[in-house]
Amino acid sequence: MSVIAFKGVEVELTILGSMLMDDEFFYRCVAELRPEDFANSDYRELFRFMKEKYEKGLLYEQVMVELEESEKLEQTAGLAVEYAIDNRKILNALIEKLIEQSKKRKELEVAKKLSTGEITREEALALLADLERDRSKRGGSVSEVAKRWIEKVEEQQKSDESPGITTGSAEIDSVFTYRNELSLICARPSIGKTITALKLAYNQAKEGIKVLFFSLELTEDEVMARLVSIHTGAPLYKVVYGWLDMKMLVEAASYISELPIYIEPGPLNLPQIKAKIYETKPDIVYIDYVQKVTNHSKEFKSRKDFLDYVSAELLEVAKHYCPIVALAQLNRGARMGRDEPTVENIKETGNFEQDASNILLLHRNLKESPDRLQVKIAKCRVNAANKEVVVDFVNGIPVFTPPGISGNEEYEGEYENIDF
């Protein structure tokens, strides 16, 4: 019998009946399916009954005993048993079909709510993306996990690309590259968080990496001016005041416009940020900076509780979609521009320190060596931490070696020979 032959309620009845007759299939279904996957209300209640009993710790045999004692569900269970089959291949396909039917119903519900104005476009995008995330396959026996892991490693080795996404700096790439994880770039005000993140994003975009940059503090014009400064090497104030040759500004803007960089200015709350990520489908996301994320509606007892919530949500998005690099302002435990920061100065950012896989601490001694930027890798889950990269900070721009160029090669910027 082909799976195509099963229509609508037959899929639901066959799954329920087979669960009632087969303990192995029962355990698989209560683990993978949900009550809302069943369109028929009676079948939904039968499945909910079995799943709730299982989640309370009852075994298959105990669930069946309690089911027999439920007069309310007895008739539905009896009908379902008549549809039970003993064909594991077909049953596995029916589970997939039920999930697909459930997903389509939920997509239609979202579309209806959007059309009637019950939800916003951003909320609709977030709901649709959550449907995909919730069904992602993960966990299971060691053999299942190992199989998926080997498949990923094989795909990686077949590719000519290096594992992960370049950080935008060949110096930092020697320690780690970005994977599906949350990373932090932290510094005190005026040290260079934003320009550093933009320089790394600019280098990534030149490699064809699609970047989504959330600017929660600066306007889109201010971000664009910084990108022009990065491209030309000119001091920011000369770009802002228009003190550069107009031809140079136009050429820079034209070049930057071809890069896969998407700028999203604030203010923004977390649902709006998530929705834009799902809509844009970037390779990597920057958020400048996390303390500027606004609260949309939830009530939190403290600022720390809110930041813990933001950190947890961003970590989930990073795990299932793309790497997220969050910029964070350090607390005042470090004297601005003098003391070197430590992870202790991140404490006021909630659980970000704990949730992040990589933490970069930026420092410049504004009195003794303002033209040198220290990038301390304070945390790295795949390599040794406490390594340090020191680069020139010329005209207010960090000079990282772009990806693909070794540290021993000479790198010339776009306007290297111009005296600004």
N, C-alpha and C positions, 0 to 999 in steps of 0.2 A: 504493500500500500504506500502510495506517495504522500508526502506531507501536504502537498497541494490539495489533496482530497479533503483535508480537515478544514472546515469552515467555522468561523466565529466561535459560538459557544462550544462546539465540538472540541476545539483545542483546549478550552478550559476544563471541560468535563473529563477528557482523556487524561490530562495531567492530574487532576484531583483523584480520579479513580485509580490511576496507577500508583499514586502516593499511598492510597489506602491499602493497596495490595502488595506493595514492595517497599520494605524498610530502607533499602539503599537509596531508592529514588526519592523516598520521603525526605531523607536527610539532605539530599542535594537540593530539593525544591525549597525547603524552609530556609536554606542558607542563601539561595540565589534570588528567590522571588519575593514579592511583597504583595500584601493584600490589594493595593491599588492597581496591580497588574491585571486583576480580574474585572472585566466590565460588568458582568452579571452580579447583582447585589447578593443573591443567595450563595453563589460560588465564592464570592469575596468573603462573606462571613464564615463559610466553612474553612477556607484557607486561613483566615485570621485566627480562628479558634485553634487550629493545629499549630500555627506558628507561635502564638502566644504561649501555649502550653509547653512547646519545645524550649522557648526562651526562658521559661521558668525552671528548666532543668529536667523536664520529663522526657523519658525515652519513648521510642516509637510505640512499643507495646503499651506503655502507660497512657499515651495519648489516645490510642485506639480504644482502650477501656473507658476513658472519660467521654470519648465521642459517642460510644454506645449508650451512655447514660444521658445524653442530651437529646431530648425529644424534639427540640427545635430544629436540630441539624440532621436528624435521622433520615428523613425523606430525601434530602439533598444528597447525603452520603450514599444512600441506596441507589439513587439514579446514577451517580458518578461511577460507582463500581461496575456498572454495566458497560461502561466505555473503556475500562482498563485494558491495556495491552502489555505484552511482554516483548517489546522490541526496543532495545536501548538506543539504537541509532535513530529511530523515529522519535522516541521520547526526547532525546537531546535536541533534535531539530525543532520539536514542538515548544520546548522551553525558549529557544531563540525566537521562534515565531510569536510566542506570547509576549515576550519582552518588547519585540518590535511593534506589536499592536498597541501595547501600553504606551510606548514612546510616542507613537503617532497620535494617540488620543490626547496625551498631555500637550503635544505641540499644537493641536487644534484648540485646546482649552486656552493656551497662552495667546494664540492668535485672536481668539474671540475676545478675551479680556483686553487685548491691545486695541482692537477695533472699537470696543465700546468705551474706551477711556478709563477702564478700571486700573490699568497699570500703564506705566510710561514705557517708551521704547527701550530705555536703558534697563528697566526691570525685566522686560520681556527677553532681552538678550541674555541677561544674567540667568534667568530661569531655564532658557534653552541650553545654555552652556552647562548648567548644573546637571541637566539630564544626561549629557555625555559623560561628565565626570563621575556621576554616581554609578554608572554602569561599567566603568573601567575595570578590567580584570586585574586583581592583585591578591597576594596572599595564597594560601593553600599549602599542600605538602611540599617538602623540600624538593622532591622530584619535579613538581609542577613549577616551582619558583626557578629551579636550576634550568629547566627547559627554556623558559622565557628569557632568562639571563643569557644563556648560550646563544640564543637567536639574536639577541641585541648585540652581543660581542661579535658574532659573525658578520652582521650587517656593518658594524663599525669597522672591522678589519677589511672588508671588501671595499669600503669607501676610501678615497684618497685623502679625505679631510681628517684633521686631527680630532680626537675625541673632545666633545664639549664645544662651547663657543668661545672664541678668543676674548680675552678681557679688554682688548684694544691696546695692550702694551706687551711687547715681546719680553720685557723684563719681568712682568708679573706672570706671563704665560709659562715661564720656566718653573713656577711654583704650582699654579693651578689654572684651569680654564673653567668657565661657567657651565654648570649642568643644570638640571631641573631642581634648583635650590634657591634659597634666599641668601643674599649677600648684603653686607653693609659697607658704606663708605662714610666714615665719621670724621668730623673736625669741629673746631671752634669757629665762630664767625670770622670772616675775612681771611681765612687761611687758604681757601680755594676749592671748596667742595664742588660747587656747581661747575666751574670751569674745568676741573679735573674730570668730572663725570661726562661733560660734553665733549672733552677731547677724546676720551676713551670711546664714547658713542660715535664720534666722527670717524675715528680710525676703524671701528667695527663696520660702519656703514660703507666705508670705502672698500671693504672686503665683501660687500654684498649682503651683509647681515641686516635684517629689517629691525629697526630700533623704534620703540615707542617711548617718548620722553615726556613724563608728566612734570610740568613746571607749576608747582603749587605756590610759589613765591614770586617768580618773575613773569612778566607778560610774554606773549609770543614774540613781540618786537625785541624785547630785551634778550630773549634766547637767540633770536636770529642774529642780532648784533654780535653776540659772543661767538656764534659759529663763523661769522665773517672774520672776526678777530683771529680765531683759530686757523682758518684757512689761509689768511694773508700773513699772519704772524705780527700784525700791527697791534699796538696797544688799544685796549678797548675804548678809551676816551676819544681817540682819533676816529674810530669807527662811528661812535655815537654822535660826535659833533660834526661829522661829515668832512673831516680834515684830510681825507684821502682822495686820490684821483678818482673821479666818478667812473671812469672806465674800469679801474681796478675793483671798485665796489660792485659794479654790474656783473663783471666776470665772476667774482666770488659768489655772488648771489645766484648766478646762473649755474655754476658748478654745484653748489650746495643743493639747489632745487632738484638735481638729478639723483641725489642720494636717497636711499630708503629710510629716511628719518621722519617720524611723525611726532609733532609737537602738540601736546594737549595742556593748555593753561588751566589754572585753578580759578576760584576755589572748587574743590571736588570732594565728594564723600566716597566711602569705600564702594558702595554699589555702583556708582558712576564709573569709578576706576576699573572695577571688574568688568562692567559691561563694555567699556571701550577696549579692554584687552581682548575680550571674546570677539568683538567686531573687527578689530584691526588685524588680529592673528599675527603678532610680531614674533621675531626670534628671541628678543630680549626686551625687558622693560626697565626703565629707570624712574624712580619716584623722588623728586626733589622738592621738599623733603618730608619724611613721615610725620613729623610733629605738626605739619600743616594740613594733614588729612582732617576733614571736618566730620563731625558726628551727624548722621542723618536723622535718626529717630530713636535709637536705643538709649535706654537710661543706664548709666554706669555710676557706680558709687564713687569712683575716683578717676583721675586722669590716667593713672597707671592701668586701671582695669580697661579703659578704652584702648590704650596703646597695646595691651596684651591681646585684645580682640583683633585689632588691626594686624598685629604680627602673625597671629594664628591664621587669619584669613589669607594674608599674602603668602604665607608658607604653603597653604593648600593650593593656591593658584599656581605657585611656582612648581610644585610637585607634579601637577597634572597638565600644565600648559607650556610654560617657558620660564627661563631664569628671570628672577627679579632682583634688581640692585636698588636697594633703598638707601637714600642719603639720610644721615641723622646728625643733628647738632649735639655736640657734647655738652655736658653740664659744666658748671663753673669751677669744678675741682681743678681744672688745669688753667693756669694763667694764660690768657690769650697771647699767642705769638711768642711765648717764652718757654713754659714747661712742656715737655713732651707728654702727650696724652697716653693714657692706658685704658684697658677695658673697664676699669673701675669708673671711668668718667662716662660710661654708657648707661649707668644704672637707671637714670631717669627716663629711659626709653622703653620701659616695660620689659617684655620677654624677648625683645629683638636680639639681645646678646645671646640668649639661649637658643633661639630658633634659627639664627643665621649659621650657615655652613662656613662662610668666609667673612672676615672682618678686616677692613683696611682702615688704618688710622693715619690721617694726614697731619703733617706738622711742618711749619716753617718758623724759624727763629727770625722774627721780623726786625729784630735789632741787629743781629750779627750776620745773618746770611739769608736775607729775604729772597734771594734769587736761587735758592735751593729748596726743593720740595722733598721731604722725607715721606715715604709710603711704607708704613710698618704693617706687615701681614700678621696681625695679632691673633688671628684664628683661621685655621684651615683644616678641614676634616679629612682631607685626602693627602696631606703632606705636613711637614714640620712647620710649626708656627714660629712667630718672632723673627722672621726673616725681614730684611729691610731693603727697599729699593730707593735710591736717591737719584733724582733727575733735576736737570736745570729748569728754572722757572723764569722764562724770558718774556719780557713785556706782559707779565701777568698771565702767562700760558705755560703749563707744564710741557716739557719736551720728551714725550715717550717715544720709544722706537716702535714704529707701526708693526703689526703682525706680519710675519713672513720675512722680516729683515733681522739678521742676527745683530747682536749688540756690538759686534766688531766692525760692522759696515758703516760707512758714512751715509747719513740720511740728510737730504736737503729738503727743506720745506718748499711750499709753493712760491714764496717770494724771499728765498733765503738771502739773496744778495742785495736786497733793498735796505737802506738805512732808514729805519723809522724814527 
